[in-house]
Amino acid sequence: MAATKLQGFEFWRTTLKGARYVVAPMVDQSELAWRLLSRRHGAELCYTPMMHAQVFVRDANYRRDNLYSEVCPEDRPLITQFCANDPEVFVKACLLAQDHCDAIDLNLGCPQMIAKRGHYGVFLQDEWDLLEKMVTLANEKISVPITCKIRVFSEIERTVQYAQMLEKAGCQLLTVHGRTKDQKGPSTGVASWEHIKAVREAVNIPVFANGNIHHLSDVEQCMKETGVQGVMSAEGNLHNPALFEGRSPPVWEMAEEYLEVVHQHPPCTLSYVRAHLFKLWHHTLQIHQDLREELGKVKNVQGLAEVSRQLKIRCQEEIANGGEKARQGGTLPFPHWICQPYIRPVSKDPVANGNGRLGSEVKTVCHKRSLSQDSDGQIDGLSKNQQKKKARNPYKNFCSEQRQKYIKCEQCGNPKGNKCVFNLCRACCKRKALKEVADCLSKVLHTNGHFRSKDRRHLNCSLFLKEKKRRLWGAGLLCRVAKKKPYLRPANKKKRLRWTKEHR
């Protein structure tokens, strides 16, 4: 199987058709509709969103929703990406997906906290033995090529050794994101093309570059400086799907075309569509805050389309009133209604310097904002999430000092029952009553010779059960056999006599 499949540059030229413009794998963002839109505007290769290999193997619905239902002849070539940390599970996932894509990619670049908790992505980059085993086993077992997406180390030499190890293990194409695992969020910084260039010169397989791609000119400059075979874009593509065409169309043009593709290829998760519209209209929504809130509230695709239409009308009115020239003088290179990238503010201590060397990284400690501090978009010191809860329950109290204090259970620490004589919670009291035959009388009332539970969740209280069994036995409705288990006797006289003989 491994001898017949294409490898390295032959795989890139034949199967991937020499793709140079690549749409990155993006969780909840690179779904079928967005991939088709990107292909219409110059993208030559797309990745699926990252999928969890273990869940993919275990859950048939997960496989259907994330891959099988999105098979489309127009969506080729396509690479499916998995995150995994177990060689056997990774191979099983690859075998289930190999007939629906052109290659399988192993994610070794995700720097998010969820990847750290799950022990996958970039947090495997120091476990070379495990990675070598995963790539080697997958390369031997599956019928399509195996590729990898990595982040760089601070040292160029170690990054080159890392790439060479993956190539030796059987990786047929390597995507290098020129940032370290600590470069994320506010500390994203600038990607190092020097690292990517060093990897490209050291390996004999195709290399894609990722990082610092906002315009088509960035694509051309990156390929010229690094010598890579292709360039991958993530955030640049989200803000401007026509990036690889080298143009910046009006936002409503891309939004309307995307909604049309969503309508043609259902179903598409509502949260995905909403997220894409937030990205496309990002700069405009900074001005029209009322429509920003409306875009976050609507419950269907038709509502999202209506909000997008209202944004289009407002932008066209602004253009008609001569606002285009006024907007040109702002901080944006184009008016806000034109597709353009979002550039994160550069931190005071840049992570990468001009030589491509990754400098010292200073970790900042994030302190929780107190409720008394007011900021934009907050009311009485409440966050947006707390405001939503307050709207649902006006009496909800967010001040920890004013919340009601509960006495803890002596065994487990949960709040104890208000009238429990043992100072235990409901569950511990139930276990104590059944195990030690020690009845908590606060849970049972004696009324007219009958015991009734004050709380129906405490029907297992031993005192109540004893009295119930005694009354049933006295009424002749309870019978015991050799195993000492209670059985209810039939109400019909003939059936009861026959049943009594059988169980006597």
N, C-alpha and C positions, 0 to 999 in steps of 0.2 A: 504493500500500500504506500509506504513512504517513498519507494523508489520511483513511482510513477507520477507523483504530484510535483508540480513546478516549485522551484526554489529560488530564493534570492532575486537577482535582477530579472531573471526569466519570468518569475511570478509577477514582478512589478510591471514589466512590459506587456505581458500577455493577458493575465487575468485582470490586473488593475488598469490596463490600457495606458500605462505610463502616466498615471494620475499625478498632477502637481498641486492642484488646489483641493484641499481636504477640509471637511467639516468635522470638528472634534467630537468625541463622545461626551455628551452632557446629560447628567441625570435629570430626568423629567423635562428635557428640553430638546434633544435631538430625536424626537419621535418621527413617525413616517411622514406626517404632513409637512413638518419643517424641513425634513431631508428633501422631499420632492420640490419644495419651494426653492431651496438652496441650489438644487441641480438645475432648475430653470434659469438660474442667474449665475452660472459659471462653475459651480462646484462639480468636481470630477470623481470624488470618492467621499463616502459618508460612513460614519460609525453609528452603531446603535447606542442608546444610553447604556451605562454600565449596569450589568445585572449581577446579582449575587449567585454564585455557582451552586451553593448548597440549597438555596431556596429554589433555584431553577430545576434541580434534580428532584426535589421533594414535592413540589407543588405543580400540578398540571395546569391549574388556572393561571399561575404566574407565567408559565411557558407560553400559554395561549395569548395572554394579554400583552406580553412584552416582546414577543417575537413571531409566533406562528400566525397571529391575526394581522400582522403588518407586512406579510410577504406580498411584494408587488414587482412585476417585471420591470417597471420603470426605475425601481430603486436598486440598481446594480451599476457598478460593483459595490458590495456592502461588506463591512467587517463587523462582526459581533464581539463585544467586549465583556469579559467577566472579571470579577474580583474573586480571589480564592486564596486559601492558605493550606489546602490539603491536596496533594497530587492526585489521589484516586478520585476525589469529588470533582476536581477540575476536569479530569479526563471524561468522567461520566457526563458532565454538563456539555463538554465539547462534542461528544458523540450525539447528544440529543439536538444540538444546534447546527452541526456541520452541513446538513442538507439544505439549510435555509440561508446560507451566506457564502462568501468567497474566502474568508479567513477568520480565525479566532484570535482575539487580542487579549493578552493578560495585563490587567491594570496594575501597574507598579508606581503610579504617580499621584494617586488621590491623597491629599494632605489633611483632609477634614477630620474632625474629632470622632465621627462615627467610624471612620476607617481605623483610627487608633484603637477604639474600643473593640472593633471586630477583628483587629490584627490582620489587616490586608492593605493593599495600596502601597504607598511610599514607605510604610512602616515595616515592610519586608525587605527593604533594600540592603540591610546588613546581614541577612540570612541567606548567604550565597549558596550554601549546600541545598537548602530547601528549594530555592528558585531554580537551580540547575536541574534538580530532580523533576520539578513540575514541568519545565519546558521540554526536557528530554523525553519524558513519558508521553506528553501530549504530542510531540513531534513524531513519535513512533506509532501512536495508536490511531490518530485521526487522519482523515483523508484530505483535509485542507491545510494550508500552511498556518503556522503559529507565529504571531507577532507580539511585540511588547511595547508598552508605553512607559517611560521612566522619567524621573527627575534626576537632576545632577547632584553630585556631592560638592562640597566647597572646593576640594582639590581637583584640578583637571586630571591629574594622573590617576586618581582613584576612580573617577568617572569613566575614563578610557578603559581601565581594567574591568569595571563593571559591565560595560557594553561588550567587551570582548568575551567575557564569560557567558553572557546570554547568547552571543553569536555561536560560540562553540557548542552550547547546549542544544541548539537547533532553531533559534529565532531567525526568521526569514526576512523580517523588516522591523526596523527600530524607529520609534518616535521619541525624540528627546525634547523634553520641556526644560528650557534653560534656567529653571529656578530650583532652589533647594526646598526641602520639605517645610522649612520654617518661613518661607516667603509666601504668605497668604494673607488675605484680609487687608488690614491697614498696612501691613509690612510686605505687601506684594513686591514692590520694587521693580527693577528692570531685569529682564531675562538676559543671561549671558550667552551671546552667540559664539564667544570664544570656546566655551565648553562644547557646544554643538559642532563647531568646526573641527575640534580635536577628535571627537568621536567619529565624525564622517571620514577623516583621514586614516583612522585606525582600524576600521572594519571594512569587510568586503560584502556588505549587504546594503540595500537601499535604506536611506535615513530621511525621516521627515523632521522638520524643525517646528517647534511650538513656542510661542511667546513673543510679545511686542508686535503683533500683527493687527493693525487698525485700518490700513488702506492698501490698495493694490501696489502702491509704490513700496510699501514695507515688505510685501511678498517678494518683489523683484530684488530689492536690496538684500534681503536675507539670503536668497538663493545665490546671489552673487558673492556675498561675503563668506558664506559657510560651505557652499558647494553641495548642498543637499538636493535630493531628488524631488522633494515636495515640501509644501508649507501647510501647516494645520492652523486653523483659526477657531476660537471658541467665542469669547465675548465680542470680538469684532464682528463675527457673523451674526450674533444675536441682535446687535444694534443696527446692522446693515446687511441684510441677506444678499444684496447685490455687490458686496465687497469685491468678489473675484471678477466682476465685470468692469470694475474700475469706475463706477458711477455712484452717485448719492441721490437716489430718487426721493420724492416726497414720502413722508411716513405713511400717509393714508393709502398710497399706491401699494406698498408692501403689505399693509394691514388688510386691505380688501382682498388682495390676491391670496394671502395666507388663509383668511376665513373661507374663501372659495375652495381652496384645497381641503380644508377641514370638512367642508360640506360634501365634497366629492369622495372622501375616504373616511367614512365613519367606522367605528366610534373613535372619538378623540377626547381624552380626559379634560374636563373643564378647567382644572387647575393648570394644565399645560398651556391651554389657549390663553388664559388670563395672564400667566407669567410672560408669554411672548408679547402680548400687547403692552404690558408694563414696560418691557425692555424697549420696544419700538417707539413708544410714546414717552420715553423717560424724560427727555428735556422739556417737552410740552407740558407734561403733568406737573412739573415744578412751578408752572405759572397758573394752570387751571386746577387748583387744589380740589374744588368741588367735584369735578369729574373724576379726579383721582379716587376720591372716596366712593363715588358711584361705581367705578370700575371694580373696586374691591368688594362690592356688595351684591352685584347681580348674580343670579343663580343659573343662568343658561347661556348658550352661545349667542342666541338672538339678542339678549341683553347686552352682551359684550360688543356685538356688532353695532348696536344702537349708540353706545357710549363712544365707540370709535367714530361713528358718523358725526356725532355732535362735536367731537374734537376737530374733525375735518372742517366742519362748517365754521367753527371759531377761527381756525387758522386761515381759511380763505377770506373771512371778513377782515382779519388783520392785514392780509396781503392787499386787499382792496383799499384799505385805509392808509396804505403806504407804510406799513410796519416793517416791511422787508429791509429797508435801508436802516431803520432804527435798530433792528436786531443785529445787523452786521457789526455794529460797534460793541457788542457784548463780549463775554469771555469765550463764546463758542465760535469756531471758525465759520459756521454756516448758521442760517436762521434755525430756530428750534424745531421747525416742522420738516427739516431735511434729515434724512438718515445719516447719522454720524456717530462715532464711537464715544463711549463714556471713558474719560481718562481719570483714573484715581489720583487724588492729590499725592505728590511726591513727599515721602517722609523726610524729616530733617536729617536723619542719618541714613543715607541710601545704602541699600544692601549690596549693590554691585557698583564697582567703580568703572572708569572708562577703559581699563585694561581687561575687563571681563573677569577679573578676580573677585570672588565673593568676599566682601569685607566682614568685619566683625559684626555679629548680629546681637542686638541688644533686645532682650525680652522685656516688655513693659507689663506691669502688673495692673490688671483691670479691677477697679474698685466698683462695687455696686452703688448705684445712685440712690440716695436716700429719698423717701417719699416726700420730704419737705422741699426738695429742690424742684423748681419749675423749669421747663424747657419748652421748645416749640412743639405744638401738637399735644400738650398735656394740660389737664384740668385738675386743679387742686393736688398737684404732685402725683397723679395716677398715670401709669403707662397706658398705651392704647389697649393692650390686652385687659388691663384692669378696668378701663372704661367700658369695654364691652360687657364684662361681668357685672359691672355696676348697673348697666342699662337693663340687664336681665333680672337682677335682684337688687333693688334700690337700698335694701337694708344690709347688704353685705359689708363687712368691716375688714379693711386691709391693714389696720394697725395691730401689730402683734401684742402691744402692751395692753390694748383694750379688749382683746379676745378673752372669752371665758376660759378659765383654767379648770382642768379636770384632774381628779385624783387618779393616779395610775394603778393598774392591776399589780398585785404583789408578785405575780409570776411572769407575765409577758410584757408589761409596760403599756398596754393599751388602756384606754379609759375604763375604770371599773364601773360596775352597775351601781346605780344611785342607792339602792336599798339592799344590796347583797351583803349578807352578814359575814361573809368570808373576805370581803375587800378584793374581790376578783372581778374580771370582766365576764361577759356572758358565756364565752366559749370555755374559759377555765372553770367557771362555776359549774357548768354542765358536766365537764369531765370529772370534777371532784365529787359531784353528787352521785354519778354512776359508779365511780371507782371505789369510793370509801363509804358508800351508803350513808352519806351525810347530807341531809336535806336542807336546802336553803328555803326557809319558810316564807321569805319575802316574795317568792314567786308563786305562791299558792294561797288561795283563799278557801276557807271552810264555810260554806253557806248551805243551810238546810240539809246537812248531812251529806253533801256532795262536795267534792273537791273540783274547783275550776281554775284553770290557768289564767293569771292576769296577762300573761304574754304568750300567745300561741306558739312562739318560737321556742318555748321552754316545755314542750309536751314531753320531753324526755326526762323531766325531773322525776327522780325515783319515787318520791312520795306519791305523786299524782298517778304514776303507772301502777304502783302497788294497789292503790285504792280502786283504780279502774279494773284491774284484773280480778280483784276480790269481788266486785259487783257483778262482773261478767260470769265468774265461776258460780256465784250464788244463783244467778238467773238461769243456769244450765246451758249457757251459750258457749262455754269454753271447755274443751276436753284436752287431756294430756295423754300422750302415748309414751312408749319406752324411751324415746329420745328427749323427753321433757320439753317438747316444743308445743306451743298453743295452736289449736286449730279451731276454726269456727264451724259449728255444726249446722247442717241445712235446716231451713225453717219448715219445709214440708215434712209432715209426720212420717210418711212411708220412706222417703229418702233419708230422714234422720235415723230411723231404726236400722236401715241397711247400712248406713255410714257408721253407726255405733258398733255394729257387729264386726265390720271390717277393721275398725281401729281399736277394738277392745283388747 
